[in-house]
Amino acid sequence: MIYPGAELTRTEASPPPARSARARIESAARARFAAGGRPSVTEIVAAAGVSRATFHRLFGTRERLLAELELEPDRLTADAVLDEAGRLLARDGLARLSMDELAERAGISRASLYRLHPGKAALFRAMVRRFSPLASIAGVMDRMAGQPPAEVMPELAVAAWRVVSANFGVVRPLLMEASSLSPEVRETLLEEVLPGLMNSVGAYVLGQMAAGTLRPMHPLAALQSFAGPIMLHVILQPLLSEGVGIEMDSEAVVRQFGSNWVRGMTPG
């Protein structure tokens, strides 16, 4: 028996048409990023309630989905942002660097730039990670931590020189900014640079001092005496080569710097 109004009730109670698989995937990805995550394809399809096959049929790859949604610029775009940031840093300094101009020069939207680097402090930190030798130094220490200073320090000198010399156009303004000790710079120095150095090469040097293979002194002073000749060589060598015609094998030179440092730090 059909009661009056029953048909209307059924219509009103019917669920709305299911959203398309594409819409559910896009919504799931946006929600995960809004929550601060960096979801994988597995996480996205689980949240969207679709199969991986459906995901790949609609979007192909995670990178393509995120690019369409402007959620996460691809690696080439992220590198281009830091390259342009280095040029602007050298021209204007961090305080005057325009995030709007950076986005325009990198060819991305302002929103995409701020998803990558939500402010100048984050941008400066990313530039330090990209252009400084911290990662290379940590890699050498991980690989050679159990070996004596006579073997470790020359390799460390070469690793640091390679990165600094290859990126000196950006490293130089980074160093200038470091000397300014602005709030953005202090945050990076205190939270990332100094802890990174002390946890890798600083810990190694302290261990060698405790073992009696290196002369005891403040570890930061020891690191300064190690890095100084390398930085001076990076600065002067182009001038000597172009202006005076003096050519040197830079890798051999900085390796010798490392050996000289070990001899100077050896007790007795």
Steps between C-alpha positions, in 0.01 A plus 500: 500500500636843406433774749473864396841666499691170507648552155625847596654360817689236304632763258615729778668215685689371194877555521647754259675361194848372581779740413720395216819310576701797377328737742548259792871463424547876473308558823702236685830648384398852598383385843825315572711800400280739699566279804873545450572163338681402181281205402610209285284348225406220740375750758311704243315206343413360842351833609318541167364144497630421151745248359858574401403403145233770499749754636758422233237502226384848601827667601788276402733600783489667840709786364249568224211508748680740731608718210140525378386597849803728551562321830865408464726637226716236337870467574606705199269781606626488858860518378414790267352690796822463699715594200299820452505563874880485490510767229261725690688446826825609334328809357275612785586313819245303697323797659420662163439178306150506350309174525263624229789565262649162588174325410478690171862425404461133590181473295270387781210653689549686825293232674725224367809690617361532852411130504866431427644766731252664738713807565856625467630297792386179329643620168838580656507159670425326170780695330746395770398136453533525122819704458707448815735202553317376811353193329832408338682541830248275675539242223878489540468461876246220468730318259830556680411548868722213616811609310790717627516879447784468247255322268175674594591869501652522148189328360282737700690799360449381142127430554443846647704671225308327220164622626611852592691562177215366286245728673714795602275750324234410756726398790657847510171688562397224742816570699428873490151434633645277772711792620189717532347272767146603407220301670452278193872430481543442874224239490677304226844533657388397847254226401668347198853612408676483837321183618570338161871578519535398863308176456721392210854637476490666845421172670777328305758765592399488868532123497847520348603761757378274779696211349816712493543501122416870467617793711225609744336836428149637458341298216351808333842666495642181350235503227566866422871433457409213268249688284685832473769401247242321284273806482795731431612277213150498349496882511852563372552230238280659228681832554842335479402303192338783304707791623850355541485178302588280799332161467482247782345158538236607749408150609865422579535834679202453732599140565836635615318749721331208670830319551663818634215543748550146628875557544436822688242332723712192575631509860878528537 
